[in-house]
Amino acid sequence: MTRQYDRRKVTLKDVAAQVGVSHTTVSNAYIRPGQLSAALREKILAAAQELGYTGPDPAAKQLATGRAGALGFLFSEDLPYAFTDPAILSVLNGVARSCDERETDLALISAGSNLRNRTAPVSLGNAAVDGYILYSVAPDSRCVMMAQQRNVPLVVVDQPRLNGVPYVGIDDRGSAYRAAKTLLDLGHRHFGILSLKTAHDGYFGPLTAKRRDNIAHSTIAMRLEGYVLALQEAGIAPEDVPTWEIPINSEDMGAQGVRHLLNRAQRPTAILAMSDRVAIGAMQTIRALGLNIPQDVSIFGFDDIPAAEGADLSTIHQPHERKGTEAVRLLSAATGSNENVILETELVLRGSIGPAA
């Protein structure tokens, strides 16, 4: 029982007095447990529990160790997106698993509002972190500049490519090229493309030449380049390939966008979608219009999220979870080296593609 401590905040020194050790020894029981015997640490923690002491102040702990004991995960979308999108969930699973192995906490930081409203103050939150993972953030994001100014290690996943900053990603151009080439080899010559957003402006419509020349996201630019390169090699001009840009990576947006590709005198026989979620939504609309997949329209996705298999969707498999584990590994190393990790993708062929009619 702790009668003398009931009416005030219990401190580290109170625990030290109770056990009969120095306050440094009590501190070590929490932040440097390896320096104490198991019996002494157990005695200190038992006394702390009896007194109602909850541990060192986080700020004091950071001063003592030089570490916050947490990593920041910065991404471009609104916070709920991190809990609903299968791709980012897989990346976060890899990050979280690696953090757990290192007994490190994880802070999620959304840059969505900063990208939409450029007059609003920029904030990375109040959490102290030992480094940031920048996940698919636009290079012109003010949050990127602020993270660089925090003087902690950074690692980029997917984008942006920053000089002197370790990077984890895939060959987006080469992967998109393989997807388009697969459809070309099946005899398709009339294509449509469902593009993810090229800028954070909520635009929904045809990808114009001006927007094509000013794509903010390198992953989108690389995938588009891969598609176009394969089509050009087959004698298909980029201007002959309708491309519809959608503002949100979702099934609903894919379902809406594909209507604009199919509502043409020369209907595409093959659709290249920059994500599986978009492709799965497009498949719903294709069937609702009375068309058959793949007899009337073939469709190819990108990501290989869990739902792709159930949808029988051909796609590009990318190792999302490993992106997360590699990012934490690079951030934990903090060697200052500019290591780039390019992970392999895989062509996954399912029933959503077939020979051109």
Long-range contacts (C-beta under 8 A, 24 or more apart in sequence): 1-50, 2-50, 2-51, 2-52, 5-51, 5-52, 10-51, 10-52, 10-53, 11-53, 12-53, 12-56, 14-51, 14-53, 15-44, 15-47, 15-48, 15-51, 15-53, 18-47, 18-50, 18-51, 19-43, 19-44, 19-47, 27-56, 27-64, 30-55, 30-56, 30-61, 31-56, 31-61, 31-64, 31-65, 32-65, 58-128, 59-128, 62-128, 67-130, 68-127, 68-128, 68-129, 68-130, 69-103, 69-104, 69-105, 69-130, 70-104, 70-105, 70-106, 70-107, 70-127, 70-128, 70-129, 70-130, 71-95, 71-99, 71-104, 71-105, 71-106, 71-107, 71-129, 71-130, 71-131, 71-132, 71-133, 71-328, 71-331, 72-107, 72-109, 72-124, 72-125, 72-127, 72-129, 72-131, 72-132, 72-133, 72-147, 73-106, 73-107, 73-108, 73-109, 73-132, 73-133, 73-135, 74-109, 74-111, 74-124, 74-132, 74-133, 74-134, 74-135, 74-137, 74-143, 74-147, 75-108, 75-109, 75-110, 75-111, 75-135, 75-136, 75-137, 76-111, 76-112, 76-115, 76-135, 76-136, 76-137, 76-138, 76-141, 76-200, 77-110, 77-112, 78-110, 78-112, 78-113, 79-108, 79-110, 79-112, 81-110, 81-112, 82-108, 82-110, 85-249, 85-277, 86-276, 86-277, 86-303, 86-305, 86-306, 86-307, 87-275, 87-303, 87-305, 87-320, 88-135, 88-320, 90-305, 90-320, 90-321, 90-324, 91-135, 91-157, 91-320, 91-321, 91-323, 91-324, 92-324, 93-321, 93-324, 94-320, 94-321, 94-322, 94-323, 94-324, 94-325, 94-326, 94-327, 94-328, 95-133, 95-324, 95-325, 95-327, 95-328, 96-324, 97-321, 97-324, 97-325, 98-324, 98-325, 98-328, 98-329, 98-332, 99-328, 102-328, 102-332, 104-130, 104-332, 109-143, 111-137, 111-141, 111-143, 114-141, 114-142, 114-143, 115-141, 115-200, 116-200, 118-142, 122-146, 124-150, 130-331, 131-155, 131-331, 131-334, 132-331, 133-157, 133-327, 133-328, 133-331, 134-160, 136-217, 136-219, 138-200, 138-216, 138-217, 139-216, 139-218, 140-216, 153-331, 153-334, 154-331, 155-327, 155-330, 155-331, 157-323, 157-324, 157-327, 158-219, 158-323, 159-217, 159-218, 159-219, 160-218, 161-218, 163-338, 164-338, 165-338, 166-330, 166-331, 166-337, 166-338, 166-339, 166-340, 166-341, 167-339, 167-340, 167-341, 168-323, 168-326, 168-327, 168-330, 168-340, 168-341, 168-343, 169-219, 169-323, 169-340, 169-341, 169-342, 169-343, 170-318, 170-342, 170-343, 170-344, 170-345, 171-342, 171-345, 172-218, 172-219, 172-222, 172-223, 172-226, 173-222, 173-223, 173-225, 173-226, 173-229, 174-226, 174-345, 175-223, 175-226, 175-302, 175-316, 175-318, 175-345, 176-222, 176-223, 176-224, 176-225, 176-226, 176-227, 176-230, 176-272, 176-274, 176-302, 176-316, 177-226, 177-227, 177-229, 177-230, 178-226, 178-316, 178-347, 179-226, 179-227, 179-272, 179-300, 179-302, 179-315, 179-316, 179-347, 180-226, 180-227, 180-230, 180-231, 180-272, 180-300, 181-230, 182-300, 182-314, 182-347, 182-349, 182-353, 183-270, 183-272, 183-298, 183-300, 183-353, 184-230, 184-231, 184-234, 186-270, 186-298, 186-353, 186-354, 186-355, 186-356, 187-355, 187-356, 188-269, 188-270, 188-298, 188-356, 189-234, 189-236, 189-269, 189-356, 190-266, 190-267, 190-268, 190-269, 190-270, 190-356, 191-227, 191-231, 191-236, 191-241, 191-268, 191-269, 191-270, 191-271, 191-272, 192-241, 192-242, 192-243, 192-244, 192-258, 192-261, 192-262, 192-268, 192-270, 192-271, 192-272, 193-224, 193-227, 193-241, 193-242, 193-243, 193-244, 193-261, 193-271, 193-272, 193-273, 193-274, 194-243, 194-244, 194-246, 194-254, 194-257, 194-258, 194-261, 194-271, 194-272, 194-273, 194-274, 194-278, 194-279, 194-282, 195-220, 195-224, 195-243, 195-244, 195-245, 195-246, 195-274, 196-220, 196-245, 196-246, 196-249, 196-274, 196-275, 196-278, 197-245, 197-246, 197-247, 197-248, 197-249, 198-245, 201-247, 202-247, 203-245, 203-247, 204-245, 204-246, 204-247, 204-253, 204-256, 204-257, 205-244, 205-245, 206-242, 206-243, 206-244, 206-245, 206-260, 207-243, 207-244, 207-245, 211-245, 212-243, 220-274, 223-274, 223-302, 227-272, 242-268, 246-278, 249-275, 249-277, 249-278, 250-277, 250-278, 250-281, 251-277, 251-278, 251-280, 251-281, 251-284, 252-281, 253-278, 253-281, 254-278, 254-279, 254-280, 254-281, 254-282, 254-285, 255-281, 255-282, 255-284, 255-285, 256-281, 256-285, 257-282, 258-282, 258-285, 258-286, 259-285, 259-289, 262-286, 262-289, 262-291, 262-297, 267-297, 268-297, 269-296, 269-297, 269-298, 269-356, 269-357, 270-297, 270-298, 270-299, 270-300, 270-353, 270-356, 271-297, 271-298, 271-299, 271-300, 272-300, 273-299, 273-300, 273-301, 273-302, 274-302, 275-301, 275-302, 275-303, 276-301, 276-302, 276-303, 276-304, 276-305, 276-307, 276-308, 276-311, 276-313, 276-315, 277-303, 277-305, 277-307, 279-308, 279-311, 279-313, 279-315, 279-352, 280-307, 280-308, 280-311, 280-313, 283-311, 283-313, 283-352, 293-351, 293-352, 294-351, 294-352, 294-353, 294-354, 295-354, 295-357, 296-357, 298-352, 298-353, 298-354, 298-356, 299-352, 299-353, 300-352, 300-353, 301-352, 304-346, 304-348, 308-348, 308-350, 309-350, 311-352, 312-350, 312-351, 312-352, 313-350, 313-352, 314-348, 314-349, 314-350, 314-351, 314-352, 314-353, 315-348, 315-350, 316-345, 316-346, 316-347, 316-348, 317-345, 317-346, 317-347, 317-348, 318-343, 318-345, 319-343, 319-344, 319-345
